[in-house]
Amino acid sequence: MRDKKIKHAFGIQISLRVFVTILVILLSAVILYVYSYLTNKVNSDKYSESLKQDVRMECTMLSRLLIDRDFVIDDEESGVDALIDNMSNHFYGRIMIIDDHYRIIKDTFGSDIRGYIVNDIVIEVMTGERNSYVKDMDGYIECIYPVMDGDNIKGVLIVNASTKYIDQISYVVRKKSILFSVIIMTISVLAAYLIGNMSVRGIKRINRQMESAKDGHLDEKLPEQGFTEFRMLTKSYNDTIGRLMVLDSTRQEFVSNVSHELKTPITSMKVLADSLIQNEDADLNMYKEFMADIVDEIDRESKIITDLLTLVKMDKKSAEMNIEEVDINALLEIILKRVSPIAASRNIDISYESYRDVEAEVDEVKLSLALTNIIENAVKYNVDNGWVKVTLNADHKNVHIKVADSGVGIPEDCKEQVFERFYRVDKARSRDTGGTGLGLAITKNVIMMHRGTIKLYSEYGEGTTFTIKIPIKYVEEAK
């Protein structure tokens, strides 16, 4: 399931990602504008409420002053008239004062002086049915307040306060918000375009290099530059190409080694046969000796071909695994019994220790081949009068097998290569022991087919230890 999700994520096109990025940017700009608009609206409401509060305070003060002056306004010494005009100018509006007979005794516009105002709202405020009246009009606020003398209403104040400066502030803020949003959108779209263009350029560069690699130019590497993602992609590409070059080199070396290994016995047989042909006086004993050597070379050739076929079969991903429940203790005992004669001929002591009875789901034939290779090597590349120790253990998940010997050991610079095909640490000794150089390669393939691991610990001249770990329950490879 996780692999499917990863494949799906990598299936998304860059153009779609850029589109989503631009869409997110546009939505962000819209959200910014809406937020700006709502903030401006809240601020406008606050300004409006503050203006209404100022009007109430001024009307309360003016109401008290009118009561104190007994509604005498045009007395120059009292300064009431000038105060009303200043108040009107402060609110950029109009103030009218109406007495209890609904007569206008003051109008800062001067148009309705000594006239009368009689409407429903004024009557309701004058009679006390309303405490006051405040209404937002187009461009101003209309406020109607009673002039109170104790509990008695002596008149009414009508104040029209302009809200144009609030509207102007809102307009400027809204205009700046729109401009700011447009600038952000423009910059964002340009940035997205540049990022998309640079992304495509990076992909085109990698694609051109892949086309070149397809034509066989594997030695050319890409410079790691650009965005972090492209640096990572370029590094992965270069690492992959490097791995392909190693594999190609390994393949060529393998073909060369196979040719050499198969050619050597043939060359030996040809030399032996030519010697017999050229030696006309050869007796029967010489013929028998030479023919015995030829048979040995044929056996060697056959063994190499058999190991090669085994390795090829195990290299296939579809290699059949005959999994069954196997007694690992009994399997190791059979292998050790089979190897014991070889060890006895050189007085090498083989010891076996099992910590518990172990059963696991394995391919018995393949695992037997792998373990036999490891144990035989421990005997063949040992010193006379040496020892080999085989131990078996298990936990709730894995089987653990350890094969240690007192042999010649493996040099540090050879440890990474011992599992390669045809690799021999000591080529002369390998030929003497009849090795083909494929045993450890076959062993590693078998362990990997069981989803296990094999590790090597060795000191040159002090022996070698192989540790093998394979799951008790076989897990099939996901297809």
C-alpha positions in Angstrom: 0.0 0.0 0.0 2.8 2.4 0.9 4.6 1.7 -2.4 1.4 2.5 -4.3 1.1 5.8 -2.5 4.7 6.7 -3.3 4.1 5.8 -7.0 1.0 7.9 -7.1 2.8 10.9 -5.5 5.6 10.8 -8.1 2.9 10.5 -10.8 1.7 14.1 -10.2 2.9 16.4 -13.0 4.9 19.5 -12.2 2.4 21.6 -14.2 -0.3 20.5 -11.8 1.9 21.4 -8.9 2.5 24.8 -10.3 -1.2 25.2 -11.0 -2.0 24.3 -7.4 0.7 26.7 -6.2 -0.8 29.6 -8.2 -4.3 28.6 -7.1 -3.2 28.7 -3.5 -1.6 32.1 -4.1 -4.7 33.5 -5.7 -6.8 32.2 -2.8 -4.4 33.7 -0.4 -4.7 37.1 -2.1 -8.5 36.8 -2.1 -8.5 35.9 1.6 -6.1 38.8 2.2 -8.5 41.2 0.4 -11.6 39.8 2.3 -9.7 40.1 5.6 -8.7 43.6 4.7 -12.3 44.5 3.8 -13.7 43.0 7.0 -11.0 44.8 9.0 -11.8 48.0 7.3 -15.5 47.5 7.9 -14.9 46.9 11.6 -12.7 50.0 11.8 -15.4 52.0 10.0 -18.0 50.8 12.5 -15.7 51.8 15.3 -15.1 55.2 13.9 -18.9 55.6 13.4 -19.6 54.5 17.0 -16.9 56.9 18.2 -18.5 59.8 16.2 -21.9 59.0 17.7 -20.4 59.0 21.2 -18.8 62.4 20.5 -22.1 63.8 19.3 -23.8 62.6 22.4 -21.2 64.2 24.7 -21.4 67.5 22.7 -25.2 67.4 22.8 -25.3 66.8 26.5 -23.0 69.8 27.1 -24.9 72.0 24.7 -28.2 70.9 26.3 -27.0 72.0 29.7 -25.7 75.3 28.3 -29.1 76.0 26.7 -31.0 75.3 29.9 -28.6 77.6 31.8 -29.0 80.4 29.3 -32.8 79.8 29.1 -32.5 79.2 25.3 -31.0 82.6 24.8 -28.6 82.1 21.8 -27.9 85.4 20.2 -26.4 87.0 23.3 -22.9 87.8 22.2 -21.5 87.9 25.7 -22.6 84.3 26.4 -20.9 83.0 23.3 -23.5 80.2 22.8 -24.1 81.0 19.2 -20.4 80.9 18.4 -20.1 77.6 20.3 -22.9 76.0 18.3 -21.2 77.2 15.0 -17.9 75.7 16.2 -19.6 72.5 17.1 -21.2 72.4 13.6 -17.8 73.0 12.0 -16.3 70.3 14.1 -18.7 67.7 12.8 -18.7 69.1 9.3 -22.4 69.1 9.5 -25.5 71.0 10.6 -27.1 71.8 14.0 -30.6 72.9 14.6 -32.2 73.9 17.9 -35.9 73.6 18.3 -37.9 74.9 21.3 -40.9 73.3 22.9 -43.2 74.9 20.4 -41.4 73.1 17.5 -39.9 76.4 16.3 -36.4 76.5 14.9 -34.4 79.0 17.0 -31.0 78.1 15.6 -29.9 76.6 12.3 -26.2 76.7 11.4 -27.2 76.6 7.7 -29.4 79.6 8.4 -32.1 78.5 6.0 -35.0 77.5 8.3 -34.5 80.1 11.1 -37.8 80.9 12.8 -39.5 78.1 10.9 -41.0 75.0 12.4 -40.2 71.3 12.3 -43.0 68.9 13.0 -42.4 65.2 12.1 -43.0 61.9 13.8 -39.5 61.5 15.2 -39.2 65.0 16.5 -42.6 64.7 18.2 -41.7 61.3 19.7 -38.4 62.8 21.2 -40.2 66.0 22.3 -42.9 64.1 24.1 -40.5 61.6 25.7 -41.7 58.6 23.7 -38.1 58.2 22.5 -35.0 58.9 24.6 -33.1 59.9 21.5 -32.9 59.0 17.8 -29.7 58.1 15.9 -29.7 56.9 12.3 -26.9 56.4 9.7 -27.8 58.3 6.5 -26.0 58.5 3.2 -22.8 60.4 4.1 -23.9 61.6 7.5 -25.4 60.6 10.9 -28.6 62.2 12.0 -29.0 62.5 15.8 -32.0 63.9 17.6 -31.6 64.6 21.4 -34.0 66.2 23.9 -33.0 69.3 25.9 -33.9 68.3 29.4 -34.5 70.5 32.5 -34.8 67.9 35.1 -37.7 65.7 34.0 -39.1 68.4 31.6 -38.2 68.5 27.9 -37.6 72.1 26.9 -36.6 71.5 23.3 -34.8 69.2 20.8 -31.3 69.2 19.2 -31.0 68.0 15.7 -27.4 67.2 14.7 -26.2 66.0 11.3 -22.6 64.9 11.6 -20.7 64.2 8.3 -19.2 60.7 7.8 -17.4 61.5 4.6 -14.0 61.5 6.2 -14.7 58.0 7.5 -15.8 56.9 4.0 -12.6 58.6 2.5 -10.4 56.7 5.0 -12.3 53.4 4.1 -11.9 54.1 0.4 -8.2 54.8 0.7 -7.7 51.6 2.9 -9.8 49.5 0.5 -7.9 50.9 -2.5 -4.5 50.1 -0.9 -5.7 46.6 0.0 -6.8 46.0 -3.6 -3.5 47.4 -4.9 -1.5 45.3 -2.3 -3.4 42.1 -3.3 -2.8 42.8 -7.0 0.9 43.3 -6.4 1.1 40.1 -4.3 -0.8 38.2 -7.0 1.4 39.6 -9.8 4.7 38.8 -7.9 3.4 35.4 -7.0 2.4 34.5 -10.5 5.7 35.7 -11.9 7.5 33.7 -9.2 5.5 30.6 -10.0 6.3 31.1 -13.7 10.0 31.4 -13.0 10.0 28.4 -10.7 8.0 26.3 -13.2 10.4 27.4 -16.0 13.4 26.6 -14.0 11.9 23.3 -13.0 11.2 22.4 -16.6 14.7 23.5 -17.6 16.2 21.2 -14.9 14.1 18.3 -16.1 15.0 18.9 -19.8 18.7 18.9 -18.8 18.3 15.5 -17.0 16.2 14.2 -19.9 18.9 15.1 -22.4 21.5 13.4 -20.3 19.4 10.3 -20.0 19.0 10.2 -23.8 22.8 10.5 -24.0 23.1 7.6 -21.5 20.7 5.6 -23.5 23.1 5.9 -26.4 25.9 4.4 -24.3 27.6 7.6 -22.9 27.6 6.5 -19.3 30.8 8.4 -18.4 29.1 11.8 -18.5 27.8 13.2 -15.2 25.4 16.0 -14.5 26.6 19.0 -12.4 24.6 19.2 -9.1 23.0 22.6 -9.3 19.6 24.3 -9.1 16.9 23.7 -6.6 17.5 21.3 -3.7 15.1 18.8 -5.2 17.0 18.9 -8.5 20.3 18.6 -6.7 19.0 15.4 -5.0 17.6 14.1 -8.3 20.9 14.8 -10.1 22.8 13.1 -7.3 20.6 10.1 -7.5 21.0 10.1 -11.3 24.8 10.3 -11.1 24.8 7.6 -8.4 22.6 5.4 -10.6 24.8 5.9 -13.6 27.9 5.2 -11.5 26.2 2.0 -10.3 25.4 1.1 -13.9 29.0 1.6 -14.9 30.1 -0.7 -12.1 27.6 -3.3 -13.2 28.7 -3.0 -16.8 32.3 -3.3 -15.7 31.4 -6.3 -13.5 29.5 -7.9 -16.4 32.5 -7.5 -18.7 34.8 -8.8 -16.0 32.4 -11.7 -15.5 32.4 -12.6 -19.1 36.1 -12.4 -19.2 36.4 -14.6 -16.1 34.0 -17.1 -17.5 35.9 -17.2 -20.8 39.2 -17.6 -18.9 37.8 -20.3 -16.5 36.3 -22.3 -19.3 39.3 -21.9 -21.6 41.9 -23.1 -19.0 40.7 -26.7 -18.8 40.3 -26.8 -22.6 43.8 -25.5 -23.0 45.2 -28.1 -20.6 43.4 -30.9 -22.4 44.7 -29.6 -25.7 48.3 -29.5 -24.4 47.9 -33.1 -23.0 46.4 -34.4 -26.3 49.1 -32.7 -28.4 51.8 -34.2 -26.2 50.4 -37.7 -26.8 50.1 -37.1 -30.5 53.6 -35.8 -30.9 55.1 -38.5 -28.7 55.0 -41.5 -31.0 56.8 -43.7 -28.5 54.4 -43.1 -25.6 53.6 -46.3 -23.7 50.3 -47.4 -22.2 51.1 -46.0 -18.8 51.7 -42.5 -20.2 48.5 -42.7 -22.1 46.6 -43.7 -18.9 48.3 -40.9 -17.0 47.5 -38.2 -19.6 44.0 -39.5 -20.1 43.5 -39.3 -16.3 44.6 -35.7 -16.4 42.2 -35.0 -19.3 39.4 -36.6 -17.3 40.2 -34.3 -14.3 40.1 -31.3 -16.6 36.8 -32.4 -18.0 35.4 -32.8 -14.5 36.7 -29.4 -13.6 35.0 -27.9 -16.8 31.8 -29.8 -15.9 31.8 -28.4 -12.4 32.3 -24.8 -13.6 29.4 -25.2 -16.0 27.2 -26.7 -13.3 28.0 -23.9 -10.9 27.3 -21.3 -13.6 24.0 -22.8 -14.4 23.1 -22.9 -10.7 24.0 -19.2 -10.4 22.0 -18.2 -13.5 19.0 -20.0 -12.2 19.3 -18.3 -8.8 19.8 -14.9 -10.5 16.3 -15.0 -12.0 13.7 -13.1 -9.9 11.2 -15.8 -10.8 13.5 -18.6 -9.5 11.2 -21.2 -8.0 11.4 -21.7 -4.2 10.2 -25.0 -2.9 9.4 -23.8 0.6 8.7 -26.4 3.3 9.1 -26.8 7.1 12.6 -28.1 7.6 14.5 -29.2 10.7 17.6 -27.0 10.6 19.4 -29.1 13.3 19.1 -32.3 11.2 20.1 -30.4 8.0 23.3 -29.2 9.6 24.1 -32.6 11.0 23.8 -34.2 7.5 26.1 -31.5 6.0 28.7 -31.9 8.7 28.6 -35.7 8.3 29.2 -35.2 4.6 32.2 -32.8 5.1 33.8 -34.8 8.0 35.9 -37.1 5.8 37.5 -34.1 4.1 38.3 -32.5 7.5 39.6 -35.8 8.9 42.1 -36.1 6.1 43.8 -33.0 7.4 43.1 -33.6 11.1 40.7 -30.6 11.3 38.3 -30.8 14.3 34.6 -30.0 13.5 32.4 -29.1 16.4 28.7 -28.4 16.3 26.6 -26.7 19.0 22.8 -26.2 18.9 21.1 -24.0 21.5 17.6 -25.2 20.7 15.6 -27.2 18.2 14.9 -25.0 15.2 12.4 -25.5 12.4 12.1 -22.9 9.6 10.3 -22.4 6.3 13.1 -22.8 3.7 14.0 -24.4 0.4 16.0 -27.3 1.7 18.0 -28.1 -1.4 19.1 -24.4 -1.9 19.9 -23.8 1.7 21.8 -27.1 1.9 23.9 -26.0 -1.0 24.6 -22.6 0.6 25.6 -24.0 4.0 27.7 -26.8 2.4 29.7 -24.1 0.5 30.4 -22.2 3.7 31.4 -25.2 5.7 33.5 -26.8 3.0 35.3 -23.5 2.5 36.0 -23.4 6.3 37.7 -26.8 5.9 39.4 -26.2 2.6 41.0 -22.9 3.5 42.0 -24.0 7.0 45.3 -24.9 8.4 46.3 -28.5 9.2 45.2 -29.6 12.7 42.9 -26.6 12.8 39.2 -26.4 13.9 35.8 -25.4 12.6 32.9 -24.4 14.9 29.3 -24.4 13.7 26.6 -23.0 16.0 22.8 -22.8 15.6 20.5 -20.5 17.5 17.1 -18.8 16.9 14.9 -16.0 18.3 11.2 -15.5 17.7 11.8 -14.2 14.2 15.1 -15.5 12.7 17.4 -18.4 12.5 21.1 -17.6 13.3 23.9 -19.8 12.0 27.6 -19.1 12.6 30.5 -20.9 11.0 33.9 -20.0 12.4 37.3 -21.5 11.5 41.0 -21.2 12.4 42.0 -20.8 8.8 44.1 -18.5 6.7 41.7 -15.6 7.0 40.9 -12.9 4.5 42.8 -9.7 3.9 41.0 -6.4 4.6 41.1 -5.3 1.0 39.4 -8.5 -0.2 36.4 -8.7 2.2 34.1 -6.7 0.0 34.9 -8.9 -3.0 34.7 -12.4 -1.7 31.0 -12.7 -2.7 31.8 -11.7 -6.3 31.8 -14.4 -9.0 35.1 -16.0 -9.8 36.8 -13.9 -7.1 39.6 -15.8 -5.3 41.7 -14.5 -2.4 44.4 -17.0 -3.1 44.1 -18.1 -6.7 46.7 -20.8 -6.6 45.3 -22.5 -3.5 41.7 -22.2 -4.9 42.7 -24.2 -8.0 44.4 -26.8 -5.8 41.2 -27.2 -3.7 39.1 -27.5 -6.8 37.2 -24.3 -6.3 35.5 -22.5 -9.2 35.2 -19.1 -7.4 31.4 -19.3 -7.6 30.6 -20.9 -4.2 30.2 -17.8 -2.1 28.3 -16.0 -4.9 25.8 -18.9 -5.0 25.6 -18.9 -1.2 24.8 -15.1 -1.0 22.2 -15.5 -3.7 20.5 -18.4 -1.7 20.5 -16.4 1.5 19.0 -13.3 -0.3 16.3 -15.5 -1.9 15.3 -16.5 1.7 15.2 -12.7 2.6 18.2 -13.2 4.9 21.6 -11.7 5.4 25.2 -13.0 5.5 28.1 -11.2 7.1 31.8 -11.8 7.2 34.2 -11.2 10.0 37.9 -12.1 9.4 41.5 -11.2 10.3 44.2 -12.2 7.9 46.0 -15.2 9.3 43.6 -15.6 12.3 40.6 -17.3 10.8 37.2 -16.3 9.4 33.6 -16.2 10.8 30.4 -16.2 8.6 27.1 -15.3 10.3 23.9 -16.1 8.5 20.4 -14.9 9.5 17.2 -16.0 7.8 13.6 -15.6 8.8 11.8 -18.5 10.4 8.7 -17.7 8.4 9.3 -17.3 4.7 7.9 -14.1 3.3 7.2 -14.0 -0.4 8.4 -11.0 -2.4 5.6 -8.5 -3.2 4.8 -8.4 -6.9 
